[in-house]
Amino acid sequence: MIEVPTPQRAQAAAIQHRLSEGLGRIDPHHRLLGRPVAYRIIDGTTLEITYRDVPGIAEAEVLGVKRLIGVDCFCTVAPQTAETVLVRFVVSLK
């Protein structure tokens, strides 16, 4: 198991806090708010944020989440079921 350095752990915690505090303001249709979300640090340098059971997402909402994250990141949207998608943000913690 890879140990996560303290600065990266602190950065991941700050991102998680900004998302929990600000998601309600940028997600008026509650597409992400209240959905199951998982935070996972990969190789000690990358944070993966995955929202499940999302009915759909607009580009404006993706851009809002990226602003809340506050650092460069990538977003992918993939089918989960016929009615829902997975929305995954990948953030470098360097």
DSSP file (Angstrom, degrees, kcal/mol; ACC not computed):
  #  RESIDUE AA STRUCTURE BP1 BP2  ACC     N-H-->O    O-->H-N    N-H-->O    O-->H-N    TCO  KAPPA ALPHA  PHI   PSI    X-CA   Y-CA   Z-CA
    1    1 A M              0   0    0      0, 0.0     2,-0.4     0, 0.0     0, 0.0   0.000 360.0 360.0 360.0 134.0    0.0    0.0    0.0
    2    2 A I        -     0   0    0      1,-0.0     2,-0.4     0, 0.0    42,-0.2  -0.675 360.0-132.3 -85.4 131.0    1.3    3.4   -1.0
    3    3 A E        -     0   0    0     -2,-0.4    -1,-0.0    40,-0.1     0, 0.0  -0.680  18.3-130.6 -83.2 134.6    1.5    6.0    1.8
    4    4 A V        -     0   0    0     -2,-0.4    41,-0.1     1,-0.1    40,-0.1  -0.742  24.0-120.5 -87.6 122.8    0.0    9.4    0.8
    5    5 A P     >  -     0   0    0      0, 0.0     4,-2.3     0, 0.0     3,-0.3  -0.260  24.0-113.5 -60.3 150.3    2.3   12.3    1.6
    6    6 A T  H  > S+     0   0    0      1,-0.2     4,-2.6     2,-0.2     5,-0.2   0.875 112.9  53.5 -56.3 -44.6    0.9   14.9    4.0
    7    7 A P  H  > S+     0   0    0      0, 0.0     4,-2.3     0, 0.0    -1,-0.2   0.914 112.1  45.3 -61.0 -39.6    0.7   17.8    1.4
    8    8 A Q  H  > S+     0   0    0     -3,-0.3     4,-2.5     2,-0.2    -2,-0.2   0.886 112.4  51.1 -69.3 -38.3   -1.2   15.6   -1.0
    9    9 A R  H  X S+     0   0    0     -4,-2.3     4,-2.2     2,-0.2    -1,-0.2   0.910 111.8  47.6 -63.3 -41.9   -3.6   14.4    1.7
   10   10 A A  H  X S+     0   0    0     -4,-2.6     4,-2.2     2,-0.2    -2,-0.2   0.897 111.4  50.3 -66.2 -40.8   -4.2   18.0    2.8
   11   11 A Q  H  X S+     0   0    0     -4,-2.3     4,-2.2    -5,-0.2    -2,-0.2   0.915 111.1  48.9 -63.9 -42.6   -4.8   19.1   -0.8
   12   12 A A  H  X S+     0   0    0     -4,-2.5     4,-2.4     1,-0.2    -2,-0.2   0.904 111.2  49.9 -63.2 -41.7   -7.3   16.2   -1.3
   13   13 A A  H  X S+     0   0    0     -4,-2.2     4,-2.2     2,-0.2    -1,-0.2   0.885 109.8  51.1 -64.6 -38.5   -9.1   17.1    1.9
   14   14 A A  H  X S+     0   0    0     -4,-2.2     4,-2.5     2,-0.2    -2,-0.2   0.903 110.6  48.6 -66.0 -40.9   -9.3   20.8    0.9
   15   15 A I  H  X S+     0   0    0     -4,-2.2     4,-2.4     2,-0.2    -2,-0.2   0.927 111.0  50.3 -63.3 -44.9  -10.8   19.8   -2.5
   16   16 A Q  H  X S+     0   0    0     -4,-2.4     4,-2.4     1,-0.2    -2,-0.2   0.903 111.4  49.0 -60.5 -41.1  -13.3   17.5   -0.8
   17   17 A H  H  X S+     0   0    0     -4,-2.2     4,-2.4     2,-0.2     5,-0.2   0.926 109.9  50.5 -64.9 -45.4  -14.3   20.3    1.6
   18   18 A R  H  X S+     0   0    0     -4,-2.5     4,-2.4     1,-0.2    -2,-0.2   0.893 112.3  48.3 -61.1 -39.0  -14.7   22.8   -1.3
   19   19 A L  H  X S+     0   0    0     -4,-2.4     4,-2.1     2,-0.2    -1,-0.2   0.928 112.0  47.6 -67.0 -44.2  -17.0   20.4   -3.1
   20   20 A S  H  < S+     0   0    0     -4,-2.4     4,-0.3     1,-0.2    -2,-0.2   0.864 118.9  41.3 -66.6 -33.4  -19.1   19.6   -0.1
   21   21 A E  H  < S+     0   0    0     -4,-2.4    -1,-0.2    -5,-0.2    -2,-0.2   0.848 125.4  32.0 -80.2 -35.0  -19.5   23.3    0.7
   22   22 A G  H >X S+     0   0    0     -4,-2.4     4,-1.2    -5,-0.2     3,-1.1   0.575  89.6  89.2-105.1 -10.1  -20.0   24.6   -2.9
   23   23 A L  H 3X S+     0   0    0     -4,-2.1     4,-1.1     1,-0.3     3,-0.3   0.858  84.3  59.4 -60.6 -36.4  -21.8   21.9   -4.8
   24   24 A G  H 34 S+     0   0    0     -4,-0.3    -1,-0.3     1,-0.2    -2,-0.1   0.813 104.4  51.4 -61.0 -30.9  -25.2   23.2   -3.9
   25   25 A R  H <4 S+     0   0    0     -3,-1.1    -1,-0.2     1,-0.2    -2,-0.2   0.818 117.6  35.7 -76.7 -31.4  -24.5   26.6   -5.5
   26   26 A I  H  < S+     0   0    0     -4,-1.2    -2,-0.2    -3,-0.3    -1,-0.2   0.439 111.5  61.2-104.1   0.7  -23.3   25.2   -8.9
   27   27 A D    ><  +     0   0    0     -4,-1.1     3,-1.8    -5,-0.2    -1,-0.2  -0.576  54.7 161.4-125.4  67.6  -25.7   22.3   -9.1
   28   28 A P  T 3  S+     0   0    0      0, 0.0    -1,-0.1     0, 0.0    -2,-0.1   0.757  77.7  50.1 -64.5 -24.4  -29.2   23.8   -9.2
   29   29 A H  T 3  S-     0   0    0     -3,-0.1    -2,-0.0     0, 0.0    -3,-0.0   0.398 107.0-126.0 -94.2   3.4  -30.8   20.7  -10.7
   30   30 A H    <   +     0   0    0     -3,-1.8    -6,-0.1    -7,-0.1    -3,-0.0   0.853  60.5 144.8  56.4  40.3  -29.2   18.4   -8.0
   31   31 A R  S    S+     0   0    0      1,-0.1    25,-0.2    23,-0.1    -1,-0.1   0.852  84.9  15.4 -73.7 -34.3  -27.7   16.2  -10.7
   32   32 A L  S >  S+     0   0    0     -9,-0.1     3,-2.3    22,-0.1     2,-0.1   0.749 104.0  97.9-105.2 -36.8  -24.6   15.6   -8.5
   33   33 A L  T 3  S+     0   0    0      1,-0.3   -13,-0.0   -10,-0.2     0, 0.0  -0.335  98.3   9.4 -59.6 124.4  -25.7   16.9   -5.1
   34   34 A G  T 3  S+     0   0    0      1,-0.3    -1,-0.3    -2,-0.1     3,-0.1   0.395  98.3 125.9  86.5  -3.1  -26.8   13.9   -2.9
   35   35 A R  S <  S-     0   0    0     -3,-2.3    -1,-0.3     1,-0.1     2,-0.1  -0.522  76.0 -87.0 -82.4 155.3  -25.5   11.3   -5.3
   36   36 A P        -     0   0    0      0, 0.0    16,-2.7     0, 0.0     2,-0.4  -0.434  53.6-173.1 -61.0 131.5  -23.1    8.6   -4.1
   37   37 A V  E     -A   51   0A   0     14,-0.2     2,-0.4    -2,-0.1    14,-0.2  -0.982  11.7-164.0-131.4 141.9  -19.5   10.0   -4.3
   38   38 A A  E     -A   50   0A   0     12,-2.1    12,-2.5    -2,-0.4     2,-0.5  -0.985   4.1-159.5-126.9 137.1  -16.2    8.3   -3.8
   39   39 A Y  E     +A   49   0A   0     -2,-0.4     2,-0.4    10,-0.2    10,-0.2  -0.964  18.1 173.2-113.5 129.3  -12.8   10.0   -3.3
   40   40 A R  E     -A   48   0A   0      8,-2.3     8,-3.3    -2,-0.5     2,-0.5  -0.991  24.6-145.5-141.9 130.3   -9.7    7.8   -3.9
   41   41 A I  E     -A   47   0A   0     -2,-0.4     2,-0.5     6,-0.2     6,-0.2  -0.845  19.4-157.6 -94.9 126.7   -6.1    8.8   -4.0
   42   42 A I  E >>  -A   46   0A   0      4,-3.4     3,-1.8    -2,-0.5     4,-1.7  -0.902  69.0 -15.5-108.9 128.4   -4.1    6.8   -6.6
   43   43 A D  T 34 S-     0   0    0     -2,-0.5    -1,-0.2     1,-0.3   -40,-0.1   0.683 110.7 -79.8  55.0  21.6   -0.4    6.3   -6.3
   44   44 A G  T 34 S+     0   0    0      2,-0.2    -1,-0.3   -42,-0.2   -36,-0.1   0.458 128.2  67.5  72.5  -0.5   -0.2    9.1   -3.8
   45   45 A T  T <4 S+     0   0    0     -3,-1.8    48,-3.6     1,-0.2     2,-0.4   0.491  86.9  60.8-129.7  -6.9   -0.3   11.8   -6.5
   46   46 A T  E  <  -AB  42  92A   0     -4,-1.7    -4,-3.4    46,-0.2     2,-0.5  -0.987  58.7-152.9-132.8 132.2   -3.8   11.7   -8.1
   47   47 A L  E     -AB  41  91A   0     44,-3.1    44,-3.0    -2,-0.4     2,-0.5  -0.899   9.9-162.6-102.9 127.7   -7.2   12.2   -6.7
   48   48 A E  E     -AB  40  90A   0     -8,-3.3    -8,-2.3    -2,-0.5     2,-0.5  -0.953   3.8-170.2-110.8 124.9  -10.1   10.4   -8.4
   49   49 A I  E     -AB  39  89A   0     40,-2.9    40,-2.9    -2,-0.5     2,-0.5  -0.969   7.6-173.1-116.3 119.6  -13.6   11.7   -7.6
   50   50 A T  E     -AB  38  88A   0    -12,-2.5   -12,-2.1    -2,-0.5     2,-0.5  -0.958  11.3-165.4-123.3 122.2  -16.5    9.6   -8.8
   51   51 A Y  E     -AB  37  87A   0     36,-3.0    36,-2.3    -2,-0.5     3,-0.3  -0.904  16.5-163.1-100.9 128.9  -20.2   10.4   -8.7
   52   52 A R  E     +     0   0A   0    -16,-2.7    34,-0.1    -2,-0.5    33,-0.0  -0.703  61.9  26.9-109.7 162.5  -22.5    7.5   -9.4
   53   53 A D  E    S+     0   0A   0     -2,-0.2    -1,-0.2     1,-0.2    33,-0.1   0.828  74.4 164.2  59.7  36.2  -26.2    7.3  -10.3
   54   54 A V  E     - B   0  85A   0     31,-1.9    31,-2.7    -3,-0.3    -1,-0.2  -0.745  34.3-150.1 -87.2 125.8  -26.1   10.7  -12.0
   55   55 A P        -     0   0    0      0, 0.0     2,-0.3     0, 0.0    -1,-0.1   0.720  69.0 -47.7 -70.2 -19.2  -29.2   11.2  -14.3
   56   56 A G        -     0   0    0    -25,-0.2     2,-0.3    29,-0.1    31,-0.0  -0.853  54.5-136.0 163.4 165.7  -27.2   13.4  -16.6
   57   57 A I        -     0   0    0     -2,-0.3     2,-0.2    -3,-0.1    20,-0.0  -0.996   8.3-139.7-149.7 142.4  -24.8   16.4  -16.5
   58   58 A A     >  -     0   0    0     -2,-0.3     4,-2.0     1,-0.1     3,-0.4  -0.649  28.3-115.7 -98.0 156.6  -24.5   19.6  -18.4
   59   59 A E  H  > S+     0   0    0      1,-0.2     4,-2.6    -2,-0.2     5,-0.2   0.860 115.9  58.6 -58.5 -36.7  -21.2   21.2  -19.5
   60   60 A A  H  > S+     0   0    0      1,-0.2     4,-2.0     2,-0.2    -1,-0.2   0.878 105.7  48.8 -62.1 -37.6  -21.9   24.2  -17.2
   61   61 A E  H  > S+     0   0    0     -3,-0.4     4,-2.3     2,-0.2    -1,-0.2   0.901 110.2  50.7 -69.8 -40.2  -22.1   21.9  -14.2
   62   62 A V  H  X S+     0   0    0     -4,-2.0     4,-2.4     1,-0.2    -2,-0.2   0.937 111.6  48.1 -60.6 -46.0  -18.8   20.2  -15.1
   63   63 A L  H  X S+     0   0    0     -4,-2.6     4,-2.1     1,-0.2    -1,-0.2   0.870 109.8  53.3 -63.3 -36.8  -17.1   23.6  -15.4
   64   64 A G  H  X S+     0   0    0     -4,-2.0     4,-2.1     2,-0.2    -1,-0.2   0.908 109.0  48.0 -63.7 -42.5  -18.6   24.6  -12.1
   65   65 A V  H  X S+     0   0    0     -4,-2.3     4,-2.7     2,-0.2    -2,-0.2   0.917 109.8  53.0 -64.4 -42.4  -17.1   21.5  -10.4
   66   66 A K  H  X S+     0   0    0     -4,-2.4     4,-2.0     1,-0.2     5,-0.3   0.893 108.2  50.9 -60.3 -39.1  -13.8   22.2  -12.0
   67   67 A R  H  < S+     0   0    0     -4,-2.1    -1,-0.2     2,-0.2    -2,-0.2   0.908 110.5  49.2 -63.7 -41.2  -13.8   25.7  -10.6
   68   68 A L  H  < S+     0   0    0     -4,-2.1    -2,-0.2     1,-0.2    -1,-0.2   0.903 106.8  55.0 -64.6 -40.4  -14.6   24.3   -7.1
   69   69 A I  H  < S-     0   0    0     -4,-2.7    -1,-0.2    -5,-0.1    -2,-0.2   0.913  94.2-156.1 -60.2 -42.3  -11.8   21.8   -7.4
   70   70 A G     <  +     0   0    0     -4,-2.0     2,-0.3    -5,-0.2    -3,-0.1   0.392  57.3  73.0  87.0  -4.1   -9.5   24.8   -8.1
   71   71 A V  S    S-     0   0    0     -5,-0.3    -1,-0.2     1,-0.0    -2,-0.1  -0.917  96.6 -71.9-135.3 163.6   -6.7   23.0  -10.0
   72   72 A D        +     0   0    0     -2,-0.3    20,-0.8    -3,-0.1     2,-0.3  -0.278  64.4 157.0 -55.7 136.3   -6.4   21.5  -13.5
   73   73 A C  E     -C   91   0A   0     18,-0.2     2,-0.3     2,-0.0    18,-0.2  -0.971  35.3-124.2-155.2 166.8   -8.4   18.3  -13.8
   74   74 A F  E     -C   90   0A   0     16,-2.3    16,-2.5    -2,-0.3     2,-0.4  -0.861  17.8-156.4-115.5 151.7  -10.0   16.0  -16.3
   75   75 A C  E     -C   89   0A   0     -2,-0.3     2,-0.4    14,-0.2    14,-0.2  -0.993   8.0-175.1-129.7 136.7  -13.6   14.9  -16.4
   76   76 A T  E     -C   88   0A   0     12,-2.6    12,-2.9    -2,-0.4     2,-0.4  -0.972   8.8-159.6-126.6 147.3  -15.1   11.8  -18.0
   77   77 A V  E     +C   87   0A   0     -2,-0.4    10,-0.2    10,-0.2    -2,-0.0  -0.995  18.1 173.3-125.6 125.3  -18.7   10.8  -18.3
   78   78 A A  E     -C   86   0A   0      8,-2.3     8,-3.3    -2,-0.4    -2,-0.0  -0.968  37.7 -96.9-133.9 147.6  -19.5    7.1  -18.9
   79   79 A P  E     +C   85   0A   0      0, 0.0     6,-0.3     0, 0.0     3,-0.1  -0.351  35.7 173.0 -60.3 139.3  -22.8    5.2  -19.0
   80   80 A Q  S    S-     0   0    0      4,-2.6     2,-0.2     1,-0.6     5,-0.2   0.709  70.1 -15.4-109.6 -52.7  -23.6    3.3  -15.8
   81   81 A T  S    S-     0   0    0      3,-1.7    -1,-0.6     0, 0.0     3,-0.0  -0.747  84.9 -82.8-135.5-174.8  -27.1    2.1  -16.6
   82   82 A A  S    S+     0   0    0     -2,-0.2     3,-0.0     1,-0.2     0, 0.0   0.784 131.2  31.5 -63.9 -25.1  -29.6    2.9  -19.3
   83   83 A E  S    S+     0   0    0    -27,-0.0     2,-0.3     2,-0.0    -1,-0.2   0.556 118.0  50.5-109.8 -11.3  -30.8    5.9  -17.1
   84   84 A T        -     0   0    0     -3,-0.0    -4,-2.6   -28,-0.0    -3,-1.7  -0.863  57.3-154.8-132.7 162.3  -27.6    7.0  -15.3
   85   85 A V  E     -BC  54  79A   0    -31,-2.7   -31,-1.9    -2,-0.3     2,-0.5  -0.888  19.9-122.6-128.7 160.6  -24.0    7.9  -15.9
   86   86 A L  E     - C   0  78A   0     -8,-3.3    -8,-2.3    -2,-0.3     2,-0.5  -0.899  22.4-159.9 -97.9 133.0  -20.7    7.9  -13.9
   87   87 A V  E     -BC  51  77A   0    -36,-2.3   -36,-3.0    -2,-0.5     2,-0.5  -0.968  13.0-174.7-116.6 118.5  -19.0   11.3  -13.7
   88   88 A R  E     -BC  50  76A   0    -12,-2.9   -12,-2.6    -2,-0.5     2,-0.4  -0.951  11.6-166.7-122.4 128.8  -15.4   11.0  -12.8
   89   89 A F  E     -BC  49  75A   0    -40,-2.9   -40,-2.9    -2,-0.5     2,-0.5  -0.935   6.6-160.1-110.0 135.0  -12.9   13.9  -12.1
   90   90 A V  E     -BC  48  74A   0    -16,-2.5   -16,-2.3    -2,-0.4     2,-0.4  -0.976  11.9-173.4-120.0 122.8   -9.2   13.1  -12.1
   91   91 A V  E     -BC  47  73A   0    -44,-3.0   -44,-3.1    -2,-0.5     2,-0.4  -0.950  21.5-133.1-123.4 130.1   -7.0   15.7  -10.2
   92   92 A S  E     -B   46   0A   0    -20,-0.8   -46,-0.2    -2,-0.4     2,-0.1  -0.682  11.9-159.7 -80.2 132.5   -3.2   15.9  -10.0
   93   93 A L              0   0    0    -48,-3.6   -47,-0.1    -2,-0.4   -82,-0.1  -0.315 360.0 360.0-105.9  47.8   -2.1   16.4   -6.5
   94   94 A K              0   0    0     -2,-0.1    -1,-0.2   -49,-0.1   -48,-0.1   0.441 360.0 360.0 -99.9 360.0    1.4   17.8   -7.2
